[in-house]
Amino acid sequence: MIWPEDRLTRFEVARIISARALQISFGAPVLVKTKETDPINIAKEEFKKKMIPVTIKRTLPNGEVIFVSIKKAIENWLEENKGEV
């Protein structure tokens, strides 16, 4: 089974948020206005507002490469998980 292109796995969500939090902790600009100071919470807020500057590249077992539409995938994730990250 191939995972749908407009859906994220829980592992991809964890990787996206942790990678963005690492970028923020190293001084990357924050893309949302927030009073938060913890990079993980800032990354979660960016995720909820679909402001994560990330591209997901999936390599399938047959060698085919798929690029995921991140904004639609995040939208679907938030809808399926009632806005929780």
C-alpha positions in Angstrom: 0.0 0.0 0.0 1.2 3.5 -0.9 0.4 6.2 1.6 -1.7 9.0 0.1 0.2 12.0 -1.1 -2.0 14.4 0.8 -1.6 12.7 4.2 1.1 12.7 6.7 2.2 9.8 8.9 2.7 10.5 12.7 6.4 9.9 12.1 6.5 12.6 9.4 4.7 15.0 11.7 7.2 14.4 14.5 10.1 14.8 12.1 8.7 18.0 10.6 8.1 19.6 14.0 11.5 18.5 15.5 13.4 19.6 12.4 11.7 23.0 12.5 12.3 23.4 16.2 16.0 22.7 15.6 16.2 25.3 12.9 14.5 27.8 15.3 16.9 27.0 18.1 19.8 27.7 15.8 18.4 31.2 15.0 16.1 30.7 12.0 13.4 33.4 11.8 10.1 32.5 13.4 7.2 32.7 10.9 4.4 33.3 13.3 3.8 36.0 16.0 3.9 34.3 19.3 4.9 34.9 22.9 6.3 31.4 23.1 10.0 31.0 23.7 10.3 27.2 23.5 11.3 26.2 19.9 9.1 23.0 20.0 6.0 25.0 20.9 6.9 27.7 18.3 7.2 24.9 15.6 3.9 23.4 16.7 2.2 26.9 16.3 3.8 27.2 12.8 2.5 23.7 12.0 -1.0 24.6 13.1 -0.9 27.8 10.9 0.5 25.9 8.0 3.6 28.1 7.9 6.2 25.3 8.0 8.8 25.9 5.3 9.4 22.2 4.6 9.2 19.8 1.6 8.6 16.2 2.1 10.2 13.8 -0.3 9.1 10.1 -0.1 11.1 7.4 -1.8 9.0 4.4 -2.5 10.4 0.8 -2.4 10.4 0.7 -6.3 12.7 3.8 -6.3 10.0 6.3 -7.3 10.1 9.6 -5.6 7.0 11.5 -4.5 6.9 15.1 -3.2 4.1 15.8 -0.8 2.0 18.9 -0.9 2.7 20.1 2.7 -0.1 22.6 3.1 -2.8 20.2 2.1 -1.2 17.4 4.1 -1.1 19.6 7.2 -4.6 20.7 6.7 -5.7 17.0 6.5 -3.7 16.1 9.6 -5.3 18.9 11.6 -8.8 18.0 10.4 -8.3 14.3 11.3 -6.7 15.0 14.7 -9.1 17.8 15.7 -6.4 20.5 15.5 -4.0 18.7 17.9 -0.3 18.2 17.2 
